[in-house]
Amino acid sequence: MKPLYFAAALLATGLFNSALAEPTKPELLTPELLVDLPNTFNSPASSDMDKEGNVYITSPNFHNDTLIKIGEMQTPAAPRIGMLDKNNNFSNWYTFTKQDMAPSTGKIAPMGIAFGPDGNAYVADMQMWFDGSYKSRILRINVVNGKAVSTDVVVTGLLFPNAVVFKGDDLFISETVLKLEGTKQLSGVYKVGMSELNAQKPAHIKPFLSTQNHDSHLFDTFASNATLKFGANGLTFDGEGNLYTSIMEDGSVIKTTMNERNEKVKTELFAKGLVATDGLKWDKRTNKIYITDLFANAIYSIDMQGKLELLAQNGNTTGLHGELDAPSELIVRGKDIIIMNFDAVFDSPNMVNKKADNPHTLSVIKLK
């Protein structure tokens, strides 16, 4: 089964709530083309930004087979990380090597990326795309003077890691799949301390068995509707240190309040009404969360009271002129929302995007 369509096998099509909630509907903003990416970056997935304003974007290159089939590539492009500098110049920052690949599959699927307090980049390797059950990992890319110089495996035993984000010295990892339990999909978030992110002795996550029998690193769990069998996805923190987790199949966002020791105090529904929530980022300037809807080709903002506002949306396109094309994640830099058009295809009538195709793009929405 091709990696791009692995998720389709998990779908029970037609069970999605097809109607969006009624968010505020001002005049929509128009996404513009920011970067036309080369074929070597054919599935931009996730991002983080360094202190200088450079944005780093992962690309697992899930569309290699499609591009080879139509004659636009001769050999598969290795997964890699690109850098968009503060002047919007895009370049290759790191190409994953043969030594970086998981021994069990000989492959790597870099998804979420976050810079730690040590200045290094931490990347989720989602091995479940290759049937690598519990073989997924977190890699540390060691950075010296802004350059990626080496990699280490620092967490093992994950199933479906997606987003990664730091709060202080703790790394939070969304686990999109924990276990199917009856009519509910369980997913969650793991928390691993910096002192455990050790290349000589990586932190190991034991398989989740139940809400009573699980690894001690499990920070929070969520039960969703099991229509897609994809739960916890994107992660972000607000200015007060609250964690927000997008629950993909529920089209919702969950808020987790913590104390000063990064321990969970309360978990509650924060926002709902999207079709398939994906990546989200909090923005300090506007004090809002910005979020992608992968299935609806849409971008929303959410204020701190949980009120949705639709910012941009379009139909099925190739993204040629910067239109949204199955956006997976975004990041806010100044007044720009920079959007990764993942161009994924799920076998569901509720997904607007129907085909993975050229071009491969980053879009931008200008905020006031």
Disulfide bonds with the S-S distance in Angstrom:
none
